[in-house]
Amino acid sequence: MADQIERSIGAGVQVIEDAETMEEALRRAHLEEQAGERRRMLVNFGPQHPSTHGVLRVLLTLEGETVIDAQPDIGYLHRNWEKIVEGWTYAMVVPFSDRNDYLAAICNEQAVVGAVERLMGIEVPERGQFLRVLVFELQRLTSHLIWFGTFAMDMGATTAFLHAFRERERCYSLFEEITGARLLYNYLRIGGLRNDVPDSWLKKLEQFLDDFEKEAYPSYWDLVINNEIFRVRTKGIGVITPEQAIAYGASGPVLRGSGIRWDLRKVDPFLPYDQFEFDIPVGTNGDAYDRAIVRMKEMMESVKIIRQVMKRLPDGPVMAKLPRALRPPKGQVYNRVESPRGEVGVYLISDGGTGPYRIKWRSPCFTHLMLLPVMARGHLVADLVTCIGSIDIVLGEVDR
Amino acid sequence: MPGWLIDFLWVVVKVTLVIAFVGVNFIFMVWLERKLSAKMQARIGPNRVGPHGSLQLIADALKLFSKEDIKPAMADPKVWALAPVVMFAPALLVFYVLPVGPNAVIGTDLNVGLLYLAAVSSFTLVGIFMAGWGSNSKYSLLGAMRAGAALMAYEIPLVLSILTVAMLAGTLSVQGIVQAQVDRGYYFVFPGIVAFIIYFICVMAELGRGPFDLVEAEHELVMGYQTEYSGMRWGIMLMAEYTNQFTAAAIAAMLFLGGWDGPFLPGWLWLVIKAYALVMVMMWVRWTLPRVRIDQLLDLSWKFLLPVSLLNLVVVAIFLV
């Protein structure tokens, strides 16, 4: 496996073409449009466009409706996250990290909290760890539901969008009950969780999982994924070869869609994932359809994990005994988690104070967005939208 | 009163009635679509203005009227301003030949009624293209180009499927076709089921409805040719769109489902009921299926619908002979 990947990296490096700055691309495209020789048209796709999933701007060079080039222009949501958190205490960093990938807040929290815990050598009680896995997978479910809804909407199927949001709404109500918030939870604490969950909540969760498995989930396949129009719209669109995926640093469903079995929950378990049984769905062709199938199947794997956690949930505290002021030793640590979008990593340097000296946020969405020109070239405008939807980006995390 | 004055007043009354019907129909159809889509999407839909939200569109219209009339700086003013009107006119013209009873046609029972319908209903494209071209916006232009390509592709199978009906009835007059179905005791949907399905698909593609709404594909072209329009200008475009949808369904009801024929209720009501049944099918399809891509849309017509409709025409001709 390892040397296979190494070989792929060696092959993939050649794929990267000469990069061109945004100004150069603009000037070139504008000149081409002015000259009119090749009948090219420069279209400003976004930032205020219905299907750019936030504030993404793509500079499209079109020939008719064929995409010749697509240059993503990012930074509209830049909040200076990494600089702002320098000098804050670690407890303050956690809620702000929620805002990065706001559709998977728990995963961000785990990335930050896990880094500090690793640096200080804190052992989270077992119940706390199990509950972390539970909310982590529930979060993956909600995130994939949003992806499913918006992806279907990109295809023009507005009804599936609301059907997905119906189930997501129930998930959020569950989250609200234990954390007090619906989107940005601030639930994970360094050393454990903010609070335990009551048994009645677990019953509600069980009920939700039953309903989801029996009714909602099969209806998603019937309504969208098995639809003939959906298939012809996604098959063979936005192909990422395994070499390209590795060379660009893709992770998560994008990498797995290209056929590489790489999931941090298996290869580098950051929570007690090695105690649970689940599969890693992979695609074969690396097109939008495969990525969609991977995410759809992952939803069910998450349900499987949540059920196992609930069955084996131990008793005990959820929070470790910690000193009042957290002062990790001098040093650095890289902590990575498998978020619904891929590898979210926190590179933390501590100078021994109560806050980070420097934090680098490794964003999977940023990495995947760089694949957009590779995917979209040669396709039609409609396929560009499919490509953007199939990599499931959150602009809040791209820009940070 | 002199005869010409009576004729003139009669025309005024008819035109007023038609326009009133178009207005009421627009309000009702938008409400119906909102409620139906809400039902399908596990929502409630409008329920604040009027009983069951039935007056929501009037509130919307008031809002549209009060909006600033924004004209893009680089737009061609005349073409741009005229486009909504040009789009709306053909929608009204279709009513001229609609038969609403055994001896009642809204305008005149033209002996080339079918040709007139085909010609008038495809005239909307001129308005769409004026909007796309006059806006001087790339998204609008792409939308208009798509509309042109789709109409070119779908008009031929559409006319061929209508021709099947003309052959079955032996006349081109719309009233004559309805009368033929009444006289023979069966509706043409049974011998002409293939033609009916082809007609239905083509009409949805030409109207830019359902899975074929590429012309204003929100997620690709923002709003297509409507991108630069706002306020009541956009409202008129929307009205033209819904009226076209109704007239297309009404034409299908007349050609294949016996038009005004039906027991107990007055003829015009039967026509409206049948048309609305078809409209609801269109809405059902629209809110269920994903959108096709432009090349797939054209493939469907040129490579599938056109040969099938030609074959259907030949088969029907052989059976008639």
Contacts between the chains, C-beta under 8 A, distances in Angstrom:
chain1	res1	chain2	res2	distance
A	41	B	138	6.1
A	43	B	138	5.1
A	43	B	139	7.5
A	49	B	222	6.2
A	50	B	218	5.1
A	50	B	219	5.6
A	50	B	222	6.4
A	51	B	218	7.6
A	51	B	219	3.8
A	51	B	220	7.1
A	65	B	142	6.6
A	65	B	294	6.4
A	152	B	290	6.8
A	153	B	219	6.7
A	154	B	219	5.1
A	155	B	219	7.9
A	155	B	290	3.7
A	155	B	291	6.0
A	156	B	211	7.0
A	156	B	213	6.8
A	156	B	217	6.7
A	156	B	218	8.0
A	156	B	219	6.6
A	156	B	289	7.7
A	156	B	290	5.0
A	156	B	291	2.8
A	157	B	288	7.4
A	157	B	289	6.6
A	157	B	290	4.1
A	157	B	291	7.6
A	158	B	37	7.7
A	158	B	41	7.2
A	158	B	287	6.7
A	159	B	37	7.5
A	159	B	40	5.4
A	159	B	41	5.0
A	159	B	287	5.1
A	159	B	288	6.1
A	161	B	41	8.0
A	162	B	41	3.9
A	162	B	42	6.0
A	162	B	43	6.4
A	163	B	41	7.0
A	163	B	42	6.5
A	166	B	42	5.2
A	223	B	288	7.4
A	224	B	290	6.9
A	227	B	289	6.8
A	227	B	290	6.2
A	229	B	211	5.9
A	229	B	289	5.7
A	229	B	290	4.7
A	229	B	291	7.4
A	229	B	292	5.6
A	230	B	290	5.1
A	232	B	292	7.7
A	232	B	293	7.8
A	232	B	296	6.1
A	233	B	290	6.3
A	233	B	291	7.8
A	233	B	292	7.2
A	233	B	293	6.1
A	233	B	296	7.8
A	380	B	293	6.1
A	380	B	294	6.5
A	380	B	295	6.8
A	381	B	142	7.2
A	381	B	220	5.3
A	381	B	221	7.4
A	382	B	214	7.6
A	382	B	217	7.0
A	382	B	220	4.9
A	382	B	291	7.7
A	382	B	293	4.8
A	382	B	294	6.8
A	383	B	293	7.1
A	384	B	220	7.9
A	385	B	219	5.3
A	385	B	220	5.5
